[in-house]
Amino acid sequence: MVETFPENMFLVEIRLGRTKWRIKKIIAEIVRMFRIEEFVENHPHITLFGPFSLKDKIPVQDLMKAVEAAAKPFGAIPFRIHGYDMNQGLNGAVIAYKVIPTRSLADLTESVATSVGELAETFNMWDKDPHKKWFHITIANRLDRARAIQIFAYLKDPSQIPAQIPEKKTEFPSHLNIPLRSLINCSGETMPRHPLYNEDGLRVTIVRGATIIAEYDLIQHYWIPQGITNAALEWQKTLEKYRKKSAIELTHPYYKDDPEIFVISDLHLDHANIIRYCSRPFPHDAVDEMNRMLIKNWNYTIKPEDRVFHIGDLCYGPNAKSPYEYIKRLNGKISLIKGNHDESASAETHSETLVYKENCFVLIHNPADAPDNFSGWVIHGHHHNNDLADYPFINFEKRRINVSAEVVRYQPVSLSELYNIIKDRQLNPNQKNILMRGE
């Protein structure tokens, strides 16, 4: 049984957008492994305020005005989902994804607490002191604490497999109290690495009971009409405006004066599933729109006289054309390095070695295939944004640079930019790895 609130109970929240599919996929794996279907959260979100009830005779319209006043000064709200967390909720223990808030998320939360708090009787202790708020995305709640502790221990470190799934104190069939090690080995399932995803909140949602009653668009700054037949089109408009406002989608050329050498990997043109797999900022079926932006970003970055290396997986999927069909539409003197999804005949080489100023770079799709004795920098793709902890944009310790399209903001990156980043690191040895380009 999924937890719902009474009809007179409200939440103000941010629901996941780009990362929703991946997060729900991990939740499904956790649910199968630990058999906690009746405790799962079906709509991953960050609660900004609530649960709460409105004070006597205050209409919902006043609540909407308060939320709009709080949210109007803000645009997209960035935050990071990083690993797992546990805490005590109103009705039992909570297992959650840990959210690393940005200043804008903290400020929006405080603004909502101030504006809505005047109208509400809240049941959440953090609403009265938002500076101490626990930012999280619930996986499962209302859990027995002992059970939650063992699940959480395993999520943090899968090598720490508890002796058994702890028996629930509520109605929980005794036949499910079986050794967890046996369950994992029989099913063949293993938990994914700790999630490390970047996300942006694009709408503030008001929920009453189990129903969304209003959504305020932080990009277009208006309330989305409820029950509209073109909800998908509205979401498409939101994402397009978000891409342009955040400079993910370029709106005019950004050419450098002198000829440059550029690198990028894993465009995956015409690959519809990559939108969900890697949380690309498009509706899940908008492959033509994705192709259009990727090609435009390329041509707004690269001049015809520039040199560019695409490091594997230019295109993929049953509807993909020959790579040379796409190359006709792309600027620059293009060299294709083979990726794991490329046909041998479509790529010119397995790797390329370049010397730029005093730095030596090897360009190779999968970093695991780089020469063991290579002491320079490995520029690669393959991992997309699926393992940013080990394969961030810049890993200074391991001298690796991940230029997968998602990591470099869907825009080719020049060797001169990479050289300057490396140079800055030499002047500042304490500089941390850079997860995503532009941070």
The 8 nearest C-alpha neighbors of each residue, nearest first, counted from 0:
[[1, 37, 2, 38, 36, 39, 3, 35],
 [2, 0, 37, 38, 3, 39, 40, 41],
 [1, 3, 0, 4, 38, 40, 37, 39],
 [4, 2, 209, 208, 1, 5, 6, 0],
 [3, 5, 208, 8, 6, 209, 2, 207],
 [6, 4, 208, 8, 7, 3, 207, 209],
 [5, 7, 208, 8, 207, 4, 209, 9],
 [6, 8, 5, 52, 207, 208, 9, 53],
 [7, 9, 52, 5, 6, 51, 208, 207],
 [10, 8, 207, 51, 50, 206, 52, 208],
 [9, 11, 49, 50, 206, 205, 48, 12],
 [12, 10, 205, 48, 47, 204, 46, 206],
 [11, 13, 46, 47, 204, 45, 203, 10],
 [12, 14, 203, 45, 44, 204, 200, 202],
 [15, 13, 44, 43, 12, 45, 16, 200],
 [14, 16, 19, 44, 43, 18, 17, 13],
 [15, 17, 19, 18, 14, 200, 199, 201],
 [16, 18, 278, 19, 280, 279, 15, 198],
 [17, 19, 278, 21, 16, 20, 22, 15],
 [20, 18, 15, 22, 16, 21, 17, 23],
 [19, 21, 23, 22, 18, 24, 275, 17],
 [22, 20, 24, 23, 18, 19, 25, 276],
 [23, 21, 19, 25, 24, 20, 18, 26],
 [24, 22, 26, 20, 25, 21, 19, 27],
 [23, 25, 21, 27, 22, 26, 20, 28],
 [26, 24, 28, 22, 27, 23, 29, 21],
 [25, 27, 23, 29, 28, 24, 30, 22],
 [26, 28, 30, 24, 25, 29, 23, 31],
 [29, 27, 25, 31, 26, 30, 32, 24],
 [30, 28, 26, 32, 27, 31, 33, 25],
 [29, 31, 27, 34, 35, 33, 28, 32],
 [32, 30, 34, 28, 29, 33, 27, 35],
 [31, 33, 29, 30, 34, 28, 183, 182],
 [32, 34, 30, 35, 31, 29, 164, 150],
 [35, 33, 30, 31, 32, 36, 29, 175],
 [34, 36, 30, 38, 37, 33, 39, 31],
 [35, 37, 38, 39, 30, 34, 0, 31],
 [38, 36, 0, 35, 1, 39, 2, 34],
 [39, 37, 139, 36, 140, 35, 1, 141],
 [38, 40, 139, 36, 138, 37, 41, 35],
 [41, 39, 138, 139, 42, 137, 43, 38],
 [42, 40, 39, 43, 1, 23, 138, 26],
 [41, 43, 40, 44, 14, 15, 23, 19],
 [44, 42, 136, 14, 15, 41, 40, 137],
 [45, 43, 14, 13, 136, 15, 42, 46],
 [44, 46, 13, 136, 12, 135, 47, 14],
 [47, 45, 12, 48, 11, 44, 13, 10],
 [46, 48, 12, 108, 11, 45, 49, 111],
 [49, 47, 11, 46, 126, 10, 112, 50],
 [50, 48, 51, 10, 123, 121, 11, 122],
 [49, 51, 10, 9, 122, 121, 8, 123],
 [52, 50, 121, 49, 9, 120, 8, 122],
 [51, 53, 8, 120, 119, 9, 7, 121],
 [54, 52, 119, 118, 120, 57, 55, 51],
 [53, 55, 119, 118, 57, 120, 56, 52],
 [54, 56, 57, 53, 58, 118, 52, 119],
 [55, 57, 58, 54, 53, 59, 118, 61],
 [58, 56, 55, 54, 53, 61, 59, 118],
 [59, 57, 60, 61, 56, 62, 53, 55],
 [58, 60, 62, 61, 63, 57, 53, 64],
 [61, 59, 63, 58, 62, 64, 57, 65],
 [62, 60, 64, 59, 63, 58, 65, 57],
 [61, 63, 59, 65, 60, 64, 66, 115],
 [64, 62, 60, 66, 61, 65, 67, 59],
 [65, 63, 61, 67, 62, 66, 68, 60],
 [64, 66, 62, 68, 63, 114, 67, 115],
 [67, 65, 63, 69, 68, 64, 70, 111],
 [66, 68, 70, 64, 69, 65, 71, 63],
 [69, 67, 65, 66, 71, 70, 64, 114],
 [68, 70, 66, 110, 111, 67, 71, 114],
 [71, 69, 67, 73, 68, 72, 66, 107],
 [70, 72, 73, 67, 68, 69, 220, 217],
 [73, 71, 70, 74, 69, 68, 217, 107],
 [74, 72, 71, 70, 217, 75, 107, 76],
 [73, 75, 217, 218, 76, 72, 201, 71],
 [74, 76, 201, 200, 199, 217, 77, 218],
 [75, 77, 200, 199, 104, 103, 74, 201],
 [78, 76, 199, 198, 200, 75, 101, 104],
 [79, 77, 100, 101, 198, 99, 199, 197],
 [78, 80, 197, 99, 98, 196, 198, 81],
 [81, 79, 98, 196, 195, 97, 99, 197],
 [80, 82, 195, 97, 194, 79, 98, 196],
 [81, 83, 193, 194, 97, 96, 195, 80],
 [82, 84, 96, 97, 95, 155, 81, 154],
 [85, 83, 95, 97, 96, 94, 86, 82],
 [86, 84, 94, 93, 95, 151, 83, 87],
 [87, 85, 93, 92, 88, 94, 84, 95],
 [86, 88, 92, 93, 91, 89, 85, 90],
 [89, 87, 91, 90, 92, 93, 86, 140],
 [88, 90, 91, 87, 123, 141, 92, 122],
 [91, 89, 141, 88, 92, 140, 87, 142],
 [92, 90, 141, 142, 88, 87, 89, 143],
 [91, 93, 87, 142, 144, 88, 141, 140],
 [92, 94, 140, 86, 85, 87, 139, 88],
 [95, 93, 85, 139, 138, 84, 137, 140],
 [96, 94, 137, 138, 84, 136, 83, 85],
 [95, 97, 83, 136, 135, 84, 82, 98],
 [96, 98, 135, 83, 84, 81, 82, 80],
 [99, 97, 80, 135, 134, 79, 100, 81],
 [98, 100, 79, 78, 80, 97, 101, 81],
 [101, 99, 78, 104, 98, 105, 102, 79],
 [100, 102, 104, 103, 78, 105, 77, 99],
 [101, 103, 105, 104, 106, 100, 107, 77],
 [102, 104, 106, 101, 105, 107, 76, 77],
 [105, 103, 107, 101, 106, 102, 100, 76],
 [104, 106, 108, 102, 103, 107, 109, 100],
 [105, 107, 103, 109, 108, 104, 102, 110],
 [108, 106, 110, 104, 109, 105, 103, 111],
 [109, 107, 105, 111, 47, 106, 110, 112],
 [108, 110, 112, 106, 107, 111, 129, 113],
 [109, 111, 107, 69, 113, 108, 112, 106],
 [112, 110, 114, 69, 108, 113, 109, 115],
 [113, 111, 109, 116, 110, 115, 114, 126],
 [114, 112, 110, 116, 111, 115, 109, 117],
 [113, 115, 111, 65, 116, 112, 69, 110],
 [116, 114, 117, 112, 118, 65, 111, 113],
 [117, 115, 119, 112, 113, 118, 114, 111],
 [116, 118, 115, 119, 114, 113, 112, 120],
 [119, 117, 116, 115, 54, 53, 57, 120],
 [120, 118, 53, 116, 54, 52, 121, 117],
 [119, 121, 52, 51, 53, 54, 122, 118],
 [120, 122, 51, 123, 119, 49, 50, 52],
 [121, 123, 51, 50, 49, 124, 120, 126],
 [124, 122, 125, 126, 121, 49, 50, 51],
 [123, 125, 126, 127, 122, 128, 121, 132],
 [126, 124, 132, 128, 129, 127, 123, 131],
 [127, 125, 129, 124, 128, 123, 48, 112],
 [126, 128, 125, 124, 129, 112, 123, 116],
 [127, 129, 125, 130, 126, 131, 132, 124],
 [130, 128, 132, 125, 131, 126, 109, 127],
 [131, 129, 128, 132, 109, 105, 125, 108],
 [132, 130, 129, 128, 125, 133, 126, 134],
 [131, 133, 129, 125, 130, 134, 128, 126],
 [134, 132, 135, 131, 125, 98, 129, 86],
 [135, 133, 98, 132, 97, 45, 100, 99],
 [134, 136, 98, 97, 96, 95, 45, 133],
 [135, 137, 96, 95, 45, 44, 43, 138],
 [138, 136, 95, 139, 40, 94, 135, 96],
 [137, 139, 95, 40, 94, 39, 26, 136],
 [140, 138, 39, 38, 94, 40, 137, 93],
 [139, 141, 93, 142, 38, 92, 94, 91],
 [140, 142, 91, 90, 92, 38, 93, 143],
 [143, 141, 92, 91, 140, 144, 147, 93],
 [142, 144, 146, 145, 147, 92, 91, 167],
 [143, 145, 147, 92, 146, 142, 148, 91],
 [146, 144, 148, 147, 143, 149, 165, 142],
 [145, 147, 165, 143, 144, 149, 148, 150],
 [146, 148, 144, 150, 145, 149, 151, 142],
 [149, 147, 151, 145, 146, 150, 152, 144],
 [148, 150, 152, 151, 146, 147, 153, 161],
 [151, 149, 147, 153, 152, 148, 154, 146],
 [150, 152, 154, 148, 153, 149, 147, 155],
 [153, 151, 149, 155, 150, 154, 148, 156],
 [152, 154, 157, 156, 150, 151, 155, 159],
 [155, 153, 151, 156, 152, 157, 150, 83],
 [156, 154, 152, 153, 151, 157, 83, 193],
 [155, 157, 153, 158, 154, 159, 152, 160],
 [158, 156, 153, 159, 154, 160, 155, 190],
 [157, 159, 156, 160, 153, 155, 161, 154],
 [160, 158, 157, 153, 156, 161, 152, 155],
 [159, 161, 158, 153, 157, 162, 180, 179],
 [162, 160, 163, 159, 149, 179, 164, 153],
 [161, 163, 178, 179, 160, 164, 180, 165],
 [164, 162, 178, 179, 161, 177, 165, 176],
 [163, 165, 176, 179, 177, 166, 178, 33],
 [166, 164, 146, 163, 167, 176, 145, 149],
 [165, 167, 176, 164, 168, 171, 146, 173],
 [168, 166, 169, 171, 165, 143, 170, 146],
 [167, 169, 166, 170, 143, 171, 142, 165],
 [170, 168, 167, 171, 143, 166, 142, 172],
 [171, 169, 172, 168, 167, 173, 166, 37],
 [170, 172, 167, 169, 173, 166, 168, 175],
 [173, 171, 174, 175, 170, 176, 166, 167],
 [172, 174, 175, 176, 171, 166, 177, 167],
 [173, 175, 172, 176, 177, 171, 166, 178],
 [176, 174, 173, 177, 172, 171, 164, 166],
 [175, 177, 173, 174, 164, 166, 165, 163],
 [178, 176, 175, 163, 164, 179, 174, 182],
 [177, 179, 163, 181, 180, 162, 164, 182],
 [180, 178, 182, 163, 181, 164, 183, 177],
 [179, 181, 183, 182, 178, 184, 160, 162],
 [182, 180, 184, 179, 178, 183, 185, 177],
 [183, 181, 179, 185, 180, 184, 186, 178],
 [184, 182, 180, 186, 181, 185, 188, 187],
 [183, 185, 187, 181, 186, 182, 180, 188],
 [186, 184, 182, 183, 187, 181, 188, 180],
 [187, 185, 188, 183, 184, 182, 181, 32],
 [186, 188, 184, 185, 183, 189, 182, 181],
 [189, 187, 186, 183, 190, 184, 32, 28],
 [190, 188, 191, 187, 183, 157, 28, 184],
 [189, 191, 192, 188, 157, 28, 29, 154],
 [192, 190, 193, 189, 25, 194, 28, 154],
 [193, 191, 194, 190, 386, 82, 195, 154],
 [192, 194, 82, 195, 191, 81, 83, 155],
 [195, 193, 82, 81, 192, 196, 80, 191],
 [194, 196, 81, 80, 387, 193, 82, 388],
 [197, 195, 80, 79, 194, 198, 81, 18],
 [198, 196, 79, 78, 80, 195, 199, 77],
 [197, 199, 78, 77, 79, 196, 18, 200],
 [200, 198, 77, 76, 75, 201, 78, 197],
 [199, 201, 76, 75, 202, 13, 77, 198],
 [200, 202, 75, 217, 199, 216, 218, 76],
 [203, 201, 216, 217, 215, 200, 13, 214],
 [202, 204, 13, 215, 214, 12, 216, 205],
 [203, 205, 214, 12, 11, 213, 13, 202],
 [204, 206, 11, 213, 10, 212, 211, 214],
 [207, 205, 211, 10, 210, 9, 212, 208],
 [208, 206, 9, 210, 8, 6, 209, 211],
 [207, 209, 6, 4, 5, 8, 210, 3],
 [208, 210, 3, 207, 4, 206, 211, 6],
 [211, 209, 207, 206, 208, 212, 205, 6],
 [210, 212, 206, 213, 205, 207, 204, 209],
 [211, 213, 206, 205, 210, 207, 225, 214],
 [214, 212, 205, 211, 204, 225, 215, 222],
 [215, 213, 204, 223, 203, 222, 202, 205],
 [214, 216, 222, 203, 202, 221, 223, 217],
 [215, 217, 202, 220, 218, 221, 219, 222],
 [218, 216, 74, 220, 202, 201, 219, 75],
 [217, 219, 216, 74, 220, 241, 75, 237],
 [218, 220, 216, 217, 221, 237, 240, 74],
 [221, 219, 217, 216, 218, 71, 215, 222],
 [222, 220, 216, 215, 219, 223, 217, 67],
 [223, 221, 215, 214, 216, 224, 213, 220],
 [222, 224, 214, 225, 215, 221, 216, 213],
 [225, 223, 227, 222, 226, 213, 214, 230],
 [226, 224, 227, 223, 213, 212, 214, 211],
 [225, 227, 228, 224, 230, 229, 223, 212],
 [228, 226, 229, 225, 230, 224, 223, 233],
 [227, 229, 230, 226, 231, 232, 225, 224],
 [228, 230, 232, 231, 227, 233, 226, 234],
 [231, 229, 233, 232, 228, 227, 234, 226],
 [232, 230, 234, 233, 229, 235, 282, 228],
 [231, 233, 235, 229, 234, 230, 236, 237],
 [234, 232, 230, 236, 235, 231, 237, 229],
 [235, 233, 237, 231, 236, 232, 238, 230],
 [234, 236, 232, 238, 233, 237, 282, 239],
 [237, 235, 233, 239, 234, 238, 240, 232],
 [238, 236, 234, 240, 235, 239, 241, 233],
 [237, 239, 241, 235, 236, 240, 242, 234],
 [238, 240, 236, 242, 241, 237, 235, 243],
 [241, 239, 243, 237, 242, 238, 244, 236],
 [240, 242, 238, 244, 239, 243, 245, 237],
 [243, 241, 247, 248, 239, 245, 240, 244],
 [242, 244, 248, 246, 240, 245, 241, 247],
 [245, 243, 241, 246, 242, 240, 247, 248],
 [244, 246, 242, 243, 247, 241, 248, 75],
 [247, 245, 243, 248, 244, 249, 242, 250],
 [248, 246, 242, 245, 408, 243, 249, 409],
 [247, 249, 243, 242, 246, 292, 250, 296],
 [248, 250, 296, 246, 251, 247, 243, 299],
 [249, 251, 248, 243, 252, 246, 299, 296],
 [250, 252, 249, 299, 253, 296, 295, 300],
 [253, 251, 299, 254, 300, 250, 249, 298],
 [254, 252, 300, 299, 251, 255, 301, 249],
 [253, 255, 300, 252, 256, 301, 302, 299],
 [254, 256, 257, 253, 258, 259, 300, 302],
 [257, 255, 254, 258, 259, 302, 253, 305],
 [256, 258, 255, 259, 305, 254, 304, 302],
 [259, 257, 305, 304, 256, 260, 255, 306],
 [260, 258, 305, 306, 257, 261, 413, 414],
 [259, 261, 306, 307, 413, 414, 305, 262],
 [262, 260, 413, 307, 412, 411, 414, 306],
 [263, 261, 308, 412, 411, 307, 309, 413],
 [262, 264, 411, 402, 309, 310, 403, 404],
 [265, 263, 310, 403, 380, 309, 402, 311],
 [266, 264, 312, 267, 403, 313, 404, 311],
 [265, 267, 313, 268, 404, 264, 314, 312],
 [268, 266, 314, 313, 265, 315, 270, 312],
 [267, 269, 314, 270, 266, 290, 313, 315],
 [270, 268, 319, 286, 271, 314, 315, 318],
 [271, 269, 316, 315, 267, 268, 272, 273],
 [270, 272, 286, 273, 269, 274, 284, 283],
 [273, 271, 274, 275, 270, 276, 283, 284],
 [272, 274, 276, 275, 271, 277, 270, 267],
 [275, 273, 279, 272, 278, 276, 283, 277],
 [274, 276, 278, 273, 277, 272, 20, 283],
 [275, 277, 273, 274, 278, 272, 21, 20],
 [276, 278, 275, 279, 273, 274, 384, 385],
 [279, 277, 17, 275, 18, 274, 276, 280],
 [278, 280, 274, 277, 281, 17, 275, 405],
 [281, 279, 17, 238, 278, 282, 242, 274],
 [282, 280, 279, 283, 285, 238, 274, 289],
 [283, 281, 285, 284, 235, 280, 234, 274],
 [282, 284, 274, 285, 281, 275, 271, 272],
 [283, 285, 282, 286, 271, 281, 274, 272],
 [286, 284, 282, 288, 287, 283, 281, 289],
 [285, 287, 289, 271, 288, 284, 269, 290],
 [288, 286, 290, 289, 285, 291, 269, 284],
 [287, 289, 291, 285, 286, 290, 292, 281],
 [290, 288, 286, 292, 287, 291, 293, 285],
 [291, 289, 287, 293, 288, 292, 268, 294],
 [290, 292, 288, 294, 289, 293, 295, 287],
 [291, 293, 295, 289, 294, 290, 296, 248],
 [294, 292, 296, 290, 295, 291, 289, 297],
 [293, 295, 297, 291, 292, 296, 290, 298],
 [294, 296, 292, 298, 297, 293, 299, 291],
 [297, 295, 299, 293, 294, 298, 410, 249],
 [298, 296, 294, 300, 295, 299, 301, 410],
 [297, 299, 295, 301, 300, 330, 296, 329],
 [298, 300, 252, 296, 297, 253, 295, 301],
 [301, 299, 297, 298, 253, 254, 252, 296],
 [302, 300, 298, 330, 297, 299, 305, 331],
 [301, 303, 305, 304, 331, 330, 254, 300],
 [304, 302, 331, 330, 305, 301, 332, 306],
 [303, 305, 302, 331, 258, 332, 306, 301],
 [306, 304, 331, 258, 259, 302, 303, 301],
 [307, 305, 260, 332, 331, 333, 261, 259],
 [306, 308, 261, 333, 260, 262, 332, 331],
 [309, 307, 334, 262, 333, 335, 310, 261],
 [308, 310, 335, 263, 264, 311, 262, 336],
 [311, 309, 264, 336, 364, 308, 263, 363],
 [338, 310, 312, 337, 336, 364, 264, 265],
 [313, 311, 265, 338, 314, 340, 341, 267],
 [312, 314, 266, 267, 265, 311, 268, 322],
 [315, 313, 267, 268, 312, 319, 269, 266],
 [314, 316, 270, 267, 319, 269, 268, 340],
 [315, 317, 270, 319, 318, 269, 314, 271],
 [316, 318, 319, 315, 270, 269, 320, 271],
 [319, 317, 316, 269, 320, 270, 315, 271],
 [320, 318, 269, 316, 315, 317, 314, 321],
 [321, 319, 322, 324, 318, 325, 314, 269],
 [320, 322, 323, 324, 319, 325, 345, 314],
 [323, 321, 325, 324, 320, 326, 345, 314],
 [322, 324, 326, 325, 321, 327, 345, 320],
 [325, 323, 322, 321, 327, 326, 320, 328],
 [324, 326, 323, 327, 322, 328, 329, 321],
 [325, 327, 323, 329, 328, 324, 322, 333],
 [328, 326, 325, 324, 329, 323, 330, 322],
 [327, 329, 326, 325, 330, 324, 294, 298],
 [330, 328, 326, 327, 298, 294, 325, 331],
 [331, 329, 303, 298, 302, 301, 328, 332],
 [332, 330, 303, 305, 304, 306, 333, 302],
 [331, 333, 306, 307, 305, 304, 334, 303],
 [332, 334, 307, 331, 308, 306, 335, 309],
 [333, 335, 308, 309, 307, 336, 332, 347],
 [334, 336, 346, 309, 347, 308, 310, 337],
 [337, 335, 310, 348, 311, 346, 349, 347],
 [336, 338, 311, 346, 349, 341, 348, 335],
 [311, 339, 337, 312, 341, 364, 340, 336],
 [338, 340, 341, 337, 312, 311, 364, 381],
 [341, 339, 338, 312, 315, 342, 311, 314],
 [342, 340, 338, 312, 339, 337, 343, 345],
 [341, 343, 345, 344, 340, 346, 337, 339],
 [344, 342, 345, 346, 341, 337, 347, 348],
 [343, 345, 342, 346, 347, 341, 337, 348],
 [346, 344, 342, 343, 322, 341, 347, 335],
 [347, 345, 337, 335, 336, 344, 348, 343],
 [346, 348, 335, 336, 345, 334, 337, 349],
 [347, 349, 336, 350, 346, 337, 335, 351],
 [348, 350, 337, 336, 363, 351, 347, 346],
 [351, 349, 363, 362, 348, 336, 352, 361],
 [350, 352, 362, 361, 353, 363, 348, 349],
 [351, 353, 361, 360, 362, 350, 354, 359],
 [354, 352, 360, 359, 361, 355, 351, 362],
 [355, 353, 359, 358, 360, 356, 357, 352],
 [354, 356, 358, 357, 359, 353, 414, 360],
 [355, 357, 358, 354, 359, 418, 415, 414],
 [356, 358, 355, 359, 354, 418, 360, 375],
 [359, 357, 355, 356, 354, 360, 375, 376],
 [358, 360, 354, 375, 353, 376, 355, 357],
 [361, 359, 376, 353, 352, 375, 377, 354],
 [360, 362, 352, 377, 351, 378, 363, 353],
 [363, 361, 378, 351, 350, 379, 352, 377],
 [364, 362, 350, 379, 365, 310, 361, 366],
 [363, 365, 379, 380, 310, 338, 311, 381],
 [364, 366, 367, 381, 368, 363, 379, 380],
 [367, 365, 368, 369, 379, 364, 363, 377],
 [366, 368, 365, 369, 370, 364, 371, 363],
 [369, 367, 366, 365, 370, 363, 364, 371],
 [368, 370, 366, 367, 371, 363, 377, 373],
 [371, 369, 373, 372, 368, 367, 361, 374],
 [372, 370, 373, 369, 368, 374, 367, 366],
 [371, 373, 370, 374, 369, 375, 368, 376],
 [372, 374, 370, 371, 375, 369, 376, 361],
 [375, 373, 372, 376, 359, 398, 371, 377],
 [376, 374, 359, 360, 373, 377, 358, 398],
 [375, 377, 360, 398, 399, 359, 361, 378],
 [376, 378, 399, 361, 360, 400, 362, 379],
 [379, 377, 400, 362, 399, 401, 361, 376],
 [380, 378, 364, 401, 363, 366, 362, 402],
 [379, 381, 403, 364, 264, 401, 402, 382],
 [380, 382, 365, 383, 364, 403, 265, 379],
 [383, 381, 380, 385, 384, 386, 390, 403],
 [382, 384, 403, 385, 381, 405, 380, 406],
 [385, 383, 387, 386, 406, 405, 382, 277],
 [384, 386, 383, 382, 387, 277, 195, 196],
 [387, 385, 388, 390, 384, 389, 382, 195],
 [386, 388, 391, 390, 389, 384, 385, 434],
 [387, 389, 386, 390, 391, 195, 434, 193],
 [390, 388, 387, 386, 391, 394, 397, 434],
 [391, 389, 387, 386, 388, 401, 392, 394],
 [392, 390, 434, 387, 393, 394, 401, 388],
 [391, 393, 401, 434, 435, 400, 433, 406],
 [394, 392, 400, 433, 391, 432, 395, 399],
 [395, 393, 399, 432, 398, 396, 397, 391],
 [394, 396, 398, 397, 432, 393, 399, 431],
 [397, 395, 398, 394, 399, 432, 393, 431],
 [396, 398, 399, 395, 394, 376, 377, 393],
 [399, 397, 395, 376, 396, 394, 377, 400],
 [398, 400, 377, 394, 397, 376, 378, 393],
 [401, 399, 378, 393, 392, 377, 379, 402],
 [400, 402, 392, 379, 380, 403, 378, 391],
 [403, 401, 263, 380, 264, 407, 379, 404],
 [402, 404, 264, 380, 383, 265, 406, 405],
 [403, 405, 409, 407, 406, 266, 265, 264],
 [404, 406, 408, 409, 403, 407, 384, 383],
 [405, 407, 435, 403, 404, 408, 384, 392],
 [406, 408, 436, 404, 409, 405, 402, 410],
 [409, 407, 405, 410, 406, 247, 404, 436],
 [410, 408, 404, 407, 405, 293, 247, 411],
 [409, 411, 408, 296, 407, 297, 412, 404],
 [412, 410, 263, 262, 261, 297, 413, 409],
 [411, 413, 261, 262, 410, 263, 414, 416],
 [414, 412, 261, 415, 416, 260, 262, 417],
 [413, 415, 417, 416, 260, 418, 261, 412],
 [414, 416, 418, 413, 417, 419, 259, 260],
 [417, 415, 419, 413, 414, 418, 420, 412],
 [416, 418, 414, 420, 419, 415, 421, 413],
 [417, 419, 415, 421, 416, 420, 414, 422],
 [420, 418, 422, 416, 417, 421, 423, 415],
 [419, 421, 417, 423, 422, 418, 424, 416],
 [422, 420, 424, 418, 419, 423, 417, 425],
 [421, 423, 419, 425, 424, 420, 418, 426],
 [424, 422, 426, 420, 425, 421, 419, 427],
 [423, 425, 427, 421, 426, 422, 428, 430],
 [426, 424, 422, 423, 427, 428, 421, 420],
 [425, 427, 423, 424, 428, 422, 421, 429],
 [426, 428, 424, 425, 429, 430, 423, 422],
 [429, 427, 424, 430, 425, 426, 431, 423],
 [430, 428, 427, 431, 424, 426, 425, 432],
 [429, 431, 428, 427, 424, 432, 395, 423],
 [432, 430, 429, 433, 395, 394, 428, 424],
 [431, 433, 394, 393, 395, 434, 430, 391],
 [434, 432, 393, 392, 435, 391, 431, 438],
 [435, 433, 391, 392, 387, 432, 393, 436],
 [436, 434, 392, 406, 433, 438, 437, 391],
 [435, 437, 407, 438, 392, 406, 408, 434],
 [436, 438, 435, 407, 408, 433, 434, 406],
 [437, 436, 435, 433, 434, 392, 432, 407]]
